[in-house]
Amino acid sequence: MENKNIINQILCSLGCFIFLFVPLLIFVIPTDILDKCQICLNFTNFMKKYFVSIDIFENVSQIPQVTFFYVSIMWLWSFINMIFLSWMIILAGNTNIKTNTLLAFMGLILLISFSYGYFDGSIPREIMEKGWLSGAKTLNVNMGSRVDMLFYIFIMHCGVSLPLPMVISILIDKFKRNKQ
């Protein structure tokens, strides 16, 4: 039993490390990474086949190779986060979330539509071409620096990676309530 706790603590620490530090890779990626590393180029081309947003971000960036590779890495990061957070929710077994079924359903629809819009590229394309909407003011997206890339891409990938664990926690909570 103690070995299981140690393994869970190690996995939890590893997951927290991945969640916090992988997005910061943007600051250490060389500007010509795809020219130097064939494996990185193959990886990004593979990811580009499935995720349209990679190409959209690359086209508007002033450092396209960094953006191309970073967005590909962040997609992988998003999937690892989905798995890790879902595992943490199941492992914790403590999902005492007071949920309203209608609110949960509406949130699920919103999250699925955002994820679909992001996967097919319509949300990134809209943001890159017209900017973020903030009330009556439009904030244009500038992908000129690594800090800007970290901010925009991190926010968008959190919007993709966080919904699944939230839905899992709601489903586990509903299942436990129905069982009682």
ZADRENKOL-571963 format. One line per 4 residues: their letters; for each residue x, y, z of C-alpha. Coordinates in nm, 2 decimals. Each point is the difference from the previous one (the first is absolute). Layout:
ZADRENKOL-571963
a) X/Y/Z  ... .
END
This chain:
ZADRENKOL-571963
menk) 0.00/0.00/0.00  0.29/0.24/0.08  0.16/-0.07/-0.34  -0.32/0.10/-0.17 .
niin) 0.00/0.33/0.19  0.36/0.06/-0.10  -0.07/-0.07/-0.36  -0.31/0.23/0.00 .
qilc) 0.21/0.28/0.16  0.27/-0.04/-0.27  -0.26/0.00/-0.28  -0.17/0.30/0.15 .
slgc) 0.33/0.19/0.03  0.09/-0.10/-0.36  -0.34/0.12/-0.12  0.04/0.34/0.18 .
fifl) 0.34/0.04/-0.15  -0.13/-0.06/-0.35  -0.30/0.23/0.06  0.22/0.29/0.12 .
fvpl) 0.33/-0.03/-0.19  -0.08/-0.13/-0.35  -0.17/0.33/-0.11  0.32/0.18/0.10 .
lifv) 0.20/-0.19/-0.27  -0.09/0.29/-0.23  0.29/0.19/0.16  0.27/-0.27/-0.08 .
iptd) -0.11/-0.11/-0.35  0.26/0.12/-0.26  -0.13/0.22/-0.28  0.11/-0.25/-0.27 .
ildk) -0.10/-0.32/0.18  -0.17/-0.16/-0.30  0.31/0.05/-0.22  0.22/-0.16/0.27 .
cqic) -0.21/-0.29/0.11  -0.17/-0.24/-0.25  -0.19/-0.18/0.28  -0.16/0.33/0.11 .
lnft) -0.09/0.08/-0.36  -0.16/-0.35/-0.05  -0.19/0.04/0.33  -0.13/0.34/-0.09 .
nfmk) -0.10/-0.11/-0.35  -0.18/-0.30/0.15  -0.19/0.22/0.24  -0.08/0.25/-0.27 .
kyfv) -0.20/-0.27/-0.19  -0.24/-0.02/0.29  -0.01/0.35/0.15  -0.08/0.29/-0.23 .
sidi) 0.09/0.25/0.27  0.37/-0.08/-0.03  0.01/0.14/-0.36  -0.21/0.30/0.09 .
fenv) 0.23/0.11/0.29  0.31/-0.07/-0.21  -0.13/0.23/-0.28  -0.04/0.30/0.23 .
sqip) 0.31/-0.03/0.20  0.32/0.19/-0.04  0.20/-0.30/0.11  -0.19/-0.28/-0.19 .
qvtf) 0.23/-0.30/0.08  -0.03/0.07/0.37  -0.37/0.04/-0.02  -0.05/-0.31/-0.22 .
fyvs) 0.19/-0.22/0.24  -0.14/0.16/0.32  -0.36/-0.03/-0.10  0.06/-0.37/-0.09 .
imwl) 0.16/-0.05/0.34  -0.29/0.18/0.17  -0.25/-0.24/-0.17  0.18/-0.29/0.15 .
wsfi) 0.01/0.19/0.33  -0.38/0.04/-0.02  -0.06/-0.37/-0.04  0.24/-0.09/0.28 .
nmif) -0.19/0.25/0.22  -0.33/-0.14/-0.08  0.12/-0.35/0.09  0.18/0.12/0.32 .
lswm) -0.29/0.21/0.13  -0.25/-0.27/-0.07  0.22/-0.25/0.18  0.04/0.24/0.30 .
iila) -0.38/0.04/0.02  -0.05/-0.38/0.00  0.28/-0.06/0.24  -0.12/0.26/0.24 .
gntn) -0.34/-0.16/0.01  -0.13/0.32/0.16  -0.24/0.16/-0.24  -0.24/0.17/0.23 .
iktn) -0.09/0.25/-0.27  -0.35/0.14/0.04  -0.11/0.01/-0.36  -0.31/0.13/-0.17 .
tlla) -0.08/-0.24/-0.29  -0.10/0.28/-0.23  0.30/0.21/0.08  0.23/-0.30/-0.05 .
fmgl) -0.17/-0.09/-0.33  0.03/0.36/-0.13  0.37/0.02/0.11  0.06/-0.33/-0.18 .
illi) -0.15/0.13/-0.32  0.21/0.32/0.02  0.32/-0.19/0.07  -0.06/-0.25/-0.28 .
sfsy) -0.08/0.28/-0.25  0.31/0.19/0.10  0.21/-0.32/-0.03  -0.15/-0.07/-0.34 .
gyfd) 0.06/0.35/-0.12  0.36/-0.02/0.12  0.06/-0.34/-0.16  -0.14/0.10/-0.34 .
gsip) 0.19/0.33/0.01  -0.29/0.25/-0.02  0.06/0.16/0.35  0.38/0.05/-0.06 .
reim) -0.06/0.13/-0.35  -0.26/0.25/0.13  0.22/0.12/0.28  0.31/0.03/-0.22 .
ekgw) -0.19/0.19/-0.28  -0.23/0.22/0.21  0.15/0.00/0.35  -0.14/-0.07/0.35 .
lsga) -0.34/0.17/0.06  0.00/0.19/0.32  -0.33/0.19/0.04  -0.01/0.27/-0.28 .
ktln) 0.38/-0.01/-0.03  0.19/-0.26/-0.21  0.34/-0.11/0.13  0.22/-0.11/-0.29 .
vnmg) 0.21/-0.31/0.05  0.37/0.06/-0.04  0.21/-0.32/-0.02  0.32/0.19/-0.02 .
srvd) 0.16/-0.10/0.33  0.03/-0.32/0.19  -0.19/0.15/0.30  -0.29/0.07/-0.23 .
mlfy) 0.01/-0.35/-0.14  0.01/-0.15/0.35  -0.30/0.21/0.11  -0.23/-0.06/-0.30 .
ifim) 0.08/-0.36/-0.07  0.00/-0.10/0.37  -0.35/0.16/0.05  -0.14/-0.17/-0.31 .
hcgv) 0.14/-0.34/0.09  -0.13/0.02/0.36  -0.34/0.06/-0.16  0.05/-0.33/-0.18 .
slpl) 0.16/-0.21/0.27  -0.21/0.09/0.30  -0.36/-0.09/-0.11  0.05/-0.38/0.00 .
pmvi) 0.10/-0.03/0.36  -0.28/0.24/0.10  -0.25/-0.22/-0.19  0.15/-0.32/0.16 .
sili) -0.04/0.15/0.35  -0.36/0.09/-0.07  -0.07/-0.35/-0.13  0.17/-0.17/0.29 .
dkfk) -0.20/0.22/0.24  -0.33/-0.08/-0.18  0.09/-0.37/0.00  0.07/-0.01/0.37 .
rnkq) -0.32/0.19/0.08  -0.21/-0.24/-0.21  0.17/-0.30/0.17  -0.10/0.12/0.35 .
END
